[in-house]
Amino acid sequence: MAIETGIERAIMLADFGELVKFKPFNRSSSFISGIFDNTYEAVDSGGSVSFAVEQPRLTVKTSDVLGISEGDLFTIRSSSYIARVIMADGTGITEIALEAQ
């Protein structure tokens, strides 16, 4: 089932989200709701053994991060992250690939 309305997006973030500090470059910070995932992914470096790297991502309402750009800062669970890839899906949800600072 797709999440298609603003009400459904708000329910999803209320149920699974947490408070995140968002600090855009040259603007004041704000607190938004986001779903934070920090999974590990196997990376093949060409050798005989793969290694795992963190892949932190944040899912938010697009309207909460209007004007976001690469390099903007997030504070999640007392850790700082930099926005590296911003992926708006066209339905009002944006997924942000993060880099630990």
C-alpha positions in Angstrom: 0.0 0.0 0.0 1.4 3.4 -1.0 1.4 6.3 1.4 -0.5 8.8 -0.6 -2.0 11.5 1.6 -0.6 14.0 4.0 -2.6 12.3 6.7 -1.1 9.0 6.0 2.4 10.5 6.0 1.8 12.2 9.3 0.6 9.0 10.8 3.6 7.1 9.5 6.0 9.6 11.0 4.1 9.9 14.3 4.2 6.1 14.7 7.7 5.4 13.6 9.5 8.8 13.7 11.6 10.5 16.2 12.6 14.2 16.9 15.5 15.3 14.7 17.3 18.6 14.7 17.7 20.0 11.1 20.2 22.8 10.5 20.3 24.1 6.9 23.3 26.2 5.8 22.9 29.9 6.7 19.4 29.3 8.2 18.2 28.7 11.8 17.7 25.1 13.0 14.4 23.4 13.6 13.1 20.2 15.0 11.3 17.8 12.6 10.1 14.2 12.8 12.0 11.6 10.8 12.6 7.9 10.6 16.2 7.1 11.1 17.8 3.9 9.8 21.4 3.0 10.2 21.8 -0.3 8.4 25.1 -2.0 7.5 25.7 -3.0 3.9 28.3 -5.4 2.6 30.8 -3.9 0.2 33.0 -5.9 -2.1 36.4 -4.2 -2.3 37.7 -6.6 -4.9 39.3 -8.9 -2.4 38.2 -12.3 -1.0 36.4 -10.8 2.0 33.6 -8.2 1.9 33.4 -5.6 4.7 30.4 -3.8 6.2 29.8 0.0 6.1 27.1 2.0 7.8 24.4 3.4 5.5 22.6 6.0 7.7 19.4 7.3 6.1 16.6 9.6 7.3 13.0 9.6 5.9 11.1 12.8 6.4 8.2 14.8 5.0 9.4 16.8 2.0 7.6 19.9 3.3 9.8 19.8 6.5 13.0 20.1 4.5 12.1 22.5 1.7 15.3 24.0 0.4 17.5 21.3 1.7 20.9 20.9 0.1 23.9 18.6 0.3 26.0 19.6 3.4 23.0 20.5 5.6 23.3 19.2 9.1 21.1 16.8 11.2 21.5 15.9 14.9 20.0 12.5 15.6 20.3 10.7 19.0 23.2 13.1 20.0 25.1 12.2 16.8 25.8 14.7 14.0 25.3 13.8 10.3 25.7 15.7 7.0 23.2 15.3 4.2 24.9 13.7 1.2 22.1 12.6 -1.2 18.6 14.0 -1.1 16.0 11.8 -2.8 12.5 13.2 -3.0 10.0 10.5 -4.2 7.4 12.9 -5.5 4.8 11.7 -3.0 5.7 14.1 -0.2 8.4 11.9 1.3 12.1 12.5 1.1 14.9 10.1 1.9 18.3 11.5 2.8 21.5 9.6 2.7 23.7 10.8 5.6 27.3 10.8 6.5 28.4 10.7 10.1 30.3 13.8 11.1 
